[in-house]
Amino acid sequence: MSCIGTAGHIDHGKSTLVKALTGIDPDRLAEEKERGMTIDLGFAWLKLPGGREVSIVDVPGHESFIKNMLAGVGGIDAALLVIAADEGIMPQTREHLAILDLLHVPRGIVALTKADLVDEEWLELVREEVAEYLLPTTLAHAPIVPVSAYTMQGIPDLLAQLEQMLATSQERQNIARPRLPVDRVFTLTGFGTIVTGTLLDGNFKMGQEVEILPQGLKTRIRGLQTHQHKMEIAQPGSRVAINLANVSRTDLARGDVVALPGQLRPAILIDAHIQLLADAPRSLTHNTLVDFYSGSQEVPARVRLLDVEELQPGKSAWVQLRLSRPAVLARRDRFILRIPSPSTTIGGGAVVDVQARYHRRYQAAILNRLATLEHGAPEELVLATLDRRTRLAHSSNTVAKGQAFKGYSGYELAEIVKQSNLSQDVTQQTLETLLHEGRVRRIGAAWFAQPVWDAMVEETVRLLSEQHRQYPLRGGLSKEEWRTRLNLSPRMAAEIFITLQAEGIVAEATSTGGSIRLPDFVPSFSKAQQQQVEQLLRRFRENPYTPPVRGEAEAVVGTEVLNALIEQGQLVKLGDGVLFLRETYDEAIAKLVQYLREHGTMTVAEARDVLGATRKYILPLLEHMDTLKITRRIGDERVLGTP
């Protein structure tokens, strides 16, 4: 499906020509019919001689309604530039043509209307003037067809030229990310709220859940129509009317975007490359306030110049646009810039990054990355997406402040497709190629740029090394702290740990499954600490069932050494400050279990007699066994449990 947009000066016969071509009057407002002037967007369609259906968006030509014109030409495949033969090129002809050029509308046809009002010699002069004026634009060498909507002169030739032009046009891209910039909202009795627009980047289907952005309203598609025919599936590039469920007309407006839930995010700050028109009335300075137009959206914005102090007419620059309210955009979307007073088109450009971070000016690395995003091959675009987040510098200050490192979370395929603006099959193929070349890593369902993965490994090793240096008696760093410091999701952290462990970069602390360490790290005591440990363990062996409690043990070896003995498993903590030597603990459990097997039940007093211990030690031990389900308490007795 193709969509054509009209363009041209007021009263040059755009709407009349559309009616002659289609039989449909695109002027739908009573005021338009009364004044004989198009005010808002009009819509029509026709079937070309070869059977191809074409949508037509008719735009107003008056300078006061440029905003409405801009809302209609954002999604067109080709332009029908209308110039009256008796007047030639006029102010809005120039402005409309400049807009088409800035939007990179790739093809078009010029219709010299009112050809019946001039002679052949004058017609030829106008044709030559128009051809020369088009040369520096994207419509250079476009066919120029004299027509008359009243006598139907040239209409068959115009239809034939339209068919020939559209036959060579490329199919609209389908990257499975449909979006419909809304250019009209209305209600119909018995149906409810309906929005219209030109569908981009994918299909919509009957019954699908959709989201209205930027406000985030969730709704469902009740009906789809193209050219007043019901559709089950709407194709990219077609004019589509969507009947939305459970949404009020007052909740929606021109400029909203219909998309699949979660696929697009509104943006406030975007990176872009802009071109100032050669005949712009003035240069563009840093932080100038402009009106930003993209699709059917109109948003005030400030322009931050990144590579020049002041942008002169006819020149281009890298910029950041800080929008006054969220807009819904995709990389490579074209846009128009106008100054609000006096309202004038000054330039336009293309979106390069819709999830931009604030940039300082004149940064070579930033400018190089933006150039890659603008013109890069699929491999460059995918890598730029995977490596787009800034990592904090590795510094003691960062560690001390507990700041999380950024950039270590991988991207799943759907997110890479969305950020790189490539189709899913191209993205998948590109990732496989980069994987084979060793330039990316795949961990579970996530993909990492190799430099990001290397930085994450480096940071993991640094964190563990620092942990081992500061706490040489501890088994390692807790997995939860490692995950938090690297800003990883729990699922991602688990998959990364398995990979790092398999590659021999980290190991699990042997005594507890909740910590990680470097593979060659072994907690070790100093000579003095080892002497203290031997002294303490000797006391535990001398009185195995009435050993020192925690406070007494700490007095001998200190808290850090005692914690290390517990973590290493040499001592077992039972609660209430009670500690047992590991071999004593194992022996005690075995004796008590054996007693229960022989007698069936056991009281606290019987357990005390079995071990020769006091209640001070027996009660914590029995409660510990209950927790482990080795035993089960029934009143004052215990029976064997199901450990």
N, C-alpha and C positions, 0 to 999 in steps of 0.2 A: 504494500500500500504506500502511496506517495502523497505528500501534502505540498500544495503550492500556495504561496502568499503573494498577494498583490502589493504594490508599492507605487507611489507617485503623488503628484501635487493635487490639491483639492480641485474638484470640478474638471478633472481630466478624463472622467468617465470610467473609473475603476468598477464601481458597482453596476453600472449599465452594461459594461462588457461582461461581467460575471453572469448577469442575468441572460445576456444573449448566448453565452456559452452553455449555461446549465438549465435555463428556464426557471431558476430560483432567484427570488429577490433577496439579496443578503441584508438589505436594510430592514431590520425587524422592529425598530422602535417607531412609535407614532411621530415623535419629533423629527426623526430622520426623514420619514416620508413627507411630512409637512414642509420641511425646510429644503428637501432635496439635497441633503448633505449627510454623509456618513459620519456618525459620532463615535460609535463603539464598533467592536469587532463584529463582522458578519460571517456566516458560514454557508457553504454550498458544496455541491459535488457534481461530478459528471462522469460518464463512461465514454472513454475515447473510442475512435473508430475500431481499434483493434480489440476492444473489450476490457481494457484496463480501467479500473476505477481510480479516481483522483479526488482528493479533498481539496477544497479551496478556502483559504482564510482571507477575507476581504478586510482591509485596514482603512481607517480614516486618513484623509490627506491633509486636513487642516493642521497648522502648526500647534494649535491649542490641544490637540488630541494625540500628540506624539507618544504619550504614555500608553494610550490604548493601542497604538500601532506596535509599540515594542512588546506588548503582552501577546501579540499574535504571531510575530515572525520568528520567535525563538526556536520553534520546532519544525520549520519548513525545510523541504528538500530542494526547492527551486523557487525562483522569484518570477513573477509576471510584472515587469516594470511597465507602467502605463504612462505614456507621454502624449499629450494632445498635439496633433500635427499642426494645429493652427497657432499654438503658443510655444512649443518646444520646451526646452529645459527650464524649469522654474525652481524657486527656493526649496520647496519640499521635495522636488525631484532630487536635488543635490543631497539634502539631509537623509532622505530615505535610502538613496544609493550608498551614501557613506555608512549608514547603519548596516545594510546588507553586506558591504565590504568588510566591516569590522566583525560581523558575525560569521564571516567566511562562508556565506551561502555559495555553494560551489557552481551553480549553473542557473541560467535564467533566459528569458525571452523578453524582448521589448515589443510592446504593442503600441504602434503609432495610431491612436484612436482619432476619431473625427476626420479620417482621411477623405471623406466625401466633401469636406468643406474647403479643401485646398487643391491647387492644380499640381500636376506632376513635377514641375520645376521646383516649386516650393517644397513638396514632399521629399524630393531628393536632397535639398539643402538641409532639411531637418534630419534626414537619415544620416548624412555625413557628420553633422554636428554631434548627434548622439553617439555614433560609432567612435568618434575621436574622444568624447568625454568618458566613454567606458574603458578605454585602453588601460589605464593604470589600476583598474578594479578587478574583482573576481569575475565580473560579467563581461570582461573583454571578449570581443568577437562573438558575442551572443547574437542570435538571429534577430533581425529587426523586421517586423511584419506590419504593414499598414492595414488597418481594419476600420470598419464602420459598424457600430452596433445597430444602426438604423437600417442601412441598406444590406447588412450582412456581408459586405465586401471584405474579403480576406479571412473570414471566420474559418472556412475549411482549411485554409493554409495554416492558420494559427493552431488549429487542432492537430494537424499533421506534424507541425514543429514540436508541439508539446509531447506528442507520442514518441517522436524520434529522440527528443532530449531525455525523457524518462526511461526509455528502453536501455540507455547506457548508464543509468544511475545505479549506484551500489545498493544492495539490500541494507535495510536498517540493521544496525548491530543488535544482537540479542545476547546479553550477558547474564540473563536470568535475574536481573535486578530492575523490574518494571517500575516506572514512575510516571505519573501524570501531572504535569503542572496545570493547575486549575485556571482556566481563563473565563469561566462562566459558572454561576451557581443559580439554580432556580428550583421551583417546586411544581409538581403536577398533581392534581387531585387524583387520589387513588394510588399514587406511586410514592409521593414524599419527595425527599431531597435528591436532586440530580446535579452532577458536576460534569463539565466537558473539558476536553483538552486534547493535545496531541500526545499519544503514548510513546514513551521512549524506553529503550534498553531491555525490553522483555515483554512477556505476555501477562495479561490479567485473565482470570477464569471466573465463571459464575460460581457464587458461593464462597469465594475466597475471603479469608480474613485480611483486612487491610488496615493501614494506619494513616491518619491525616496529620501531616506535619506542617509547621513546626510544633503545633499544640499537642500532638501525641494522642489524638482521639482514636480509639479503636472502634472499628465498624466492620460491616460485611457487605460484599457486593450482591445486591438483590437482582440486578439486571445490567446487561451490557448491550449497547447499540452502536452501530456504525452506519451512517447514512440512513438512519431510521429503520434499519434492519436488526433484529435481535441476533446476538452472537453468544456462543458458548465460550469462545476464546477470542480475545482482542489481540491483534497483531501490532508489533512495534511500527511506528510511522503512521498509524491510522488515527483519524479523528474519532474519539470515543466519548460516548455519554455513559456515565456510570450512575446507576440508581443505588444509593447508599441506605443501609438500614439503620434506624434508630439514631439519626443525626439530624439536628435542626438546621434549617437554612441559615439561621442567624449565627450558628457556630462556625460557618465557613465563609471564605472570601476568595476573590481572585488573588493568586499568589500562593495559596496553599498547594501542597503536593500530596498526591495519593501514592502510597508505596506499600510494600509488604512489611509487616512488623519487624523491626530490628535491623532492617537492611540499610537504612540511611539515618544519619544523625545531623540535626541542625548545627550550623556553624556560625560563629561570631567573628572569628579571625581566619582569614584565608590568605595564602600566598598566590600571587598572580603575576603575569607578564602583560603589560599594557602598552598600547600604541596611542600616541596623541595625534589627532588629525593635523595635517599640514596647515589647514586653514582654521585651526582652533583660535579663538579670539585672544588667548593669552597662554602663558606657560603655566605649568602645574607645580606648585610648591609643596613642600613637606607638610603633611597634616591638613591638606585642603579638604573641605567638606564637599562631597559630591552625592549625586543620586545614582545608585547602582541598580541596573536592570539585568535580570537573567531569567530566561523562561518567562513566566508570567509574574515574577516577583519584582517589586520595587522597594528598595531599602536605602535610606540615607547611610552614608559611610564616610570614613576618613581615610585618606590615602597616605600611607607611610612609604616614602621613597627609600629604597634599600641600597641603590648603587649610584645615585646622582643627587646633587644638591637641589637641582631644579630641572624639571623636564620641559624641554622646549618643544614647540609645535613640530610635528613630523618625526619626532624621535620616540624611542621605546625605553622602557625601564622595568626593573623588578620592583614589585611593591608588596606591601601587606595592606589588605583592606580590613579595617576594623568596622564591622557592621553595627548599626545602632540596635538591631534586633536580629534574632536567629533567622537564617535563610537555609534552604535545602539545596545543596549543590553537589556536583560530582566533578572529579578531575577532568579537565579539558572542556568543561562547559564554557561557552562563549558568553560575554556580557558587554553591556554598553555603559559608559559613564557620561553623565550630563551634569553641568553645574546648575544649581537651582535658581540663581538669579544673576542675569537674565537666563531663563531656561534654555540651554543650548547643549547640543551633543558635542562633546570635546574629544571623545576617544572610546576605546574599548579594549578587550583583551580576552585572555583565557585563564581559567582557574588551573592552578598547578598543584595545590595541596589544600584540601578542605579541613584538615585537622592540624592546622599550623600552630606552632608555638611562637611566642614573641621572639623576634630577632632583633639584635642590634644592627645598626646600619654598617655598610661597607665591610661585611665579613666574607672573605673569599670562599671559605668552606661552604657557607650557606648558599652563596650565589652559584657555586659549582653544582651543589646538590639540586637546586631549583632547575638548572639547565638540564640536568639528567632527567628529572621528572617531566620536563616539557617535551623533550625530543627522544627520550631513551627507548632502546629496544626492549622487548618483553623481559629479557634477563635483567636489564638495568632497573626496570620498573619494579620487578618483584624484589630484587635485592634492596632497592631503596625503601620499599615497604617494610621488609623484614628488619632493616637496620635504621629505622627512622627515629627511634626514641633516643634521647640523649642520656648517656650514662654519667653519673656523678664521678668526680675525680676520686681516685683511691687515696685517701688521706686519713691521718689519725684524727683530724677534726671531724671528718664524716663519721668515723666509727664512734667517737666520743659522744657525738650528738645523737647517735642512733638513727641517722637518716637512712632510708631505704634506697638501695640502688635501683635505677630504672633501666629498662631495656632488656631484661632477662626473660620476660614472658614471651613465649613463641606465639605465632599466629596460625590459626587453623585456616583451611583452604577457603572457606566462605569469606573470611575477613580479608584475605590476600586478594581475592577476586574483587571485592568491593573497593579496597584501597588502591589497587593498581589499575582499575578500570579496564581489565582484560576479561575475555570470556573464560568460563570455567575450564574448558578443554585446553585452551592455550596456556592458562595458568598452571594446570596440572602437568602438562608436557614440559613447560619451562622449569618447574620445580624438580622434575625427575632428571632433566639434563643437568641442572645445577648440583643436584645430589651426586650424580655420577662424576661430576668434575670436582667434587669436594668443596663446593662453595656454600653449601647449606647443610644443615643437619635436620633429620626428622626424628622427633622424640614423641612417641605415641601418635596423636593426631596433629601435633603442633610442629611447625617449621621454624628453624632459627637460621639467620645468617651466620656463617662460620665465625666472623669476627665477634658477633654477639655471644655465641657459644663459648668461644675461647676466653672472652672477658669474664663470662660467668664462672668458668672453670678456674680462672686465675683468682677471682674474688673468693670462691669457695676455699681454695688452698690457702689464701691469705687469712681468711677468717679462722680456719682450723689451726694454722700455724700460730696465730696470735693467741688463740685459746690455749694451745699446748704450752706456749711460752709463759703466759700469765698463770696458768693453773696446771702445772706439770703432774699433779697427782690425780687429776680428774680424767675420766675415761675419754672425754671428748666434748663436743658442743651439742646441745640438744637440737634435735631435728626441727623443732618448732621455732627456735631462735634463728637457726640457719635459714629456714623458709621465710621468716619475717624479714630478716636482713636483706634477702635477695628479692623481696616483694613478689613471691611466687604464690600461686593458688595451691591449695592442698593437693589436688589431683596432679598438677604439673610438678610439684615438689617431689611427690612419690615416684613419678616416672623418671624424673631427672636423677634422683638418688639411685634408682636401679641401674641406670645407664652409667653413672659415675662409678658405682661399685663394680659393675661388670668390666669397666675399662681400667680398674685398679687405681683410680684417682682417690677414692675414699674407701673407708671400711666402716662397718658397724661396730660400735663399742661392744665387746664380748659380754660384759656383765649386764648391760641393759640395752633393750632394743630401741630406746628413745634418743640415743646419741650417736653422732658420727665422729670419726677421727681420721687422721691420715694413716695410710696402711702401715707405715714403719714406726708409728708412735706406740710406745709402751710406757705407762706411768711408772715412775721409779722414785724411790726414796733416796734422800741424801744419806751419807754414812751415819750422821747423828740421828736422823729420823729412823733409820733402820734399827739402830740400837734401842730406841724408844719402843718401836713396834715389837721387837723381840721380847722386851721386858713386859709389855702389855699382854702379848699372846701367852707368855709364860704364866701370868696370873690367871688367864682364862683356863689354861689347861690344869692348873693346880686346883681350881674350884669350878669344874665344868658346869654344874647345875646351880651354883650360887656365884656367878661371875660378877665382875665390876659392872655397875650400871653406867649409863652414858656419861653422866657428869664425872664419875671417877675415871673413866677411860680418857675423857678429854683432858683431864688434869695431867695425865701421863704423856699423851702424844699430841694433843692439840686438836682443834676442830677439823682442820683441813686434812690432816693425816687420818683421823678417824673416819671421815667421810670417804676417803680413798679406800680404806679397808672394807667399808660397807659396799662401796661401788664395785670393788674387785671381788666381792663375795667371800672374803676371808671371815668377815663377821656378818651376822644376820640380825637385822633390826626387827623387833617384835612389837614395838609400841610401848608407851609409858616409860621410855628410857631403857627398856630391857634389851640386852644384846646377848647373843650366843655365838660361840665359835662355830664355824660352819660344820665341822665334824661332830660337835656336840649336838647341834641342831638336827642333823641327819639321824644321829643315833637316837635322840629323844623321840623324833617322829616314828622311827621304826619300832621302838619299844612300846609306845602307846598304841600304835596300830596293831601290833602283835597281841597286846593285852585285850583289845576289843575283839579281835578275831576269836580269842579263846573264851572270853566271858560275855560278849554281846553288848554289855553296857559298861560305863565307867563314870564314877563320880570324881569331883575335884580331889577329894581326899585320897582316892585310889590312885589317881594320876600322880599325886604328890609322893605316895609311897613307892610307886614304880620307879620314879626318877631320884627319889631322895632329895627333893627340892622343897622350897617353901611356896606358900600361896602367892607371894610377891612375884615369883617367876612362872609358876604353873598357870595362873589365870591368863596372863598375856599370851602364853604359848597355846593354851586351849582355844582362846578367842581367835588367834591366828589360824589355827587348824580349822575352825568353823568357817572363817573367811575363805579359805582355800577349798572348802567343802570336803576336807579329809574326814571331818567329823560333823555330826549334826546334833544340836542340843535339843533335848526333850525334857523339859522341867529342870531338875537338878542333875540329870544324867546326860551322857553323850553316847551316841551310837556311830557306827561307821557311816560316812557320807558317800557321795559320788564325785570324787575329785576330777 
